[in-house]
Amino acid sequence: MPRPGCCAGGSLTALDWCAPARAFATQAHAILIRNLASVSATDAFGKRGRRELAEVRLPVDGREQLESTPRLHDPIDAELVEVERGLSREALDSPGVRRLITIPGIGAVTALGLVALVGDVERFPTPRHLVSYLGLDPRVRQSGDRPARMGHISRQGQAHARSLLIEAATAAIKTPGPLRAFHARSRSRRSSQVATVATARKLAVLIWHLLTSGEDYRHEAPTVTRRKLRELEKSAGNTGQLTSLVGDTAQKRAAPARAGRTALLAGGRTSGPP
């Protein structure tokens, strides 16, 4: 599960919780640059990065400054791990989150943020009310008896919620299915950006229907959904049996083969002609 504010499509609020931790990593790289040194590791505070930092030759003052950065970074990183674990548990306990992650492009934290934003879905009588609440409805310009003209989206409501849907739509169109087909039809008439915003609006309508009806997405990718649940369970610190990545149908098909191998290993014979 991506940490809030660290990864695309994973943030719950506009506040970047990972900024302080990244600041210490930036400070470590600045110390290296000032002393004409560098490390090849992408993550300066990972296992490889810490090993390379310990091997870099620096003046006494530079070495003291460099060694202080991981000591300041680690407590903040530990707090982020606890936040991530708490969010994962909340997501696992939320039926709405479990329902929304069946949609391609919507991850666990994005689903949790949208469920928290929507709240009680019954306060939106129709999908259009939710779309308007998110600011994804078009502006309407009309004077007198002249025909109404549709403009850009209204951009009312929380901008961060719209960005979550835009990022989810960008990911959803990479997966074959109705959302990708809708984006392709829209793109054939308008620009790519307009098509992506239209797909985000379609996602908002879909979210309203799923939360209202209490059903999962009909065109979900089961393997992808199980992978999302498995990552949630790992992030939540579950020590029991995790969600299997193999579907129920595949497990049933593989059961006779496993039974046959077990019989052979036990010295018996499998069923069938001699």
Secondary structure, DSSP 8 states (H G I E B T S, - for coil): ---TTTSTT--SSSS-TTHHHHHHHHHHHHHHHHTT---S-SSTTSHHHHHHHHH----HHHHHHHHHHHHHHHHHHHHHHHHHHHHHHHHHH-HHHHHHTTSTT--HHHHHHHHHHH-SGGG-SSHHHHHHHTT-SEEEE--TTS--EEEEE---S-HHHHHHHHHHHHHHTTSSSHHHHHHHHHHHHS-HHHHHHHHHHHHHHHHHHHHHHT---TT--HHHHHHHHHHHHHHTT--S----SS-HHHHHHHHHHHHHHHHHHTT---SS--
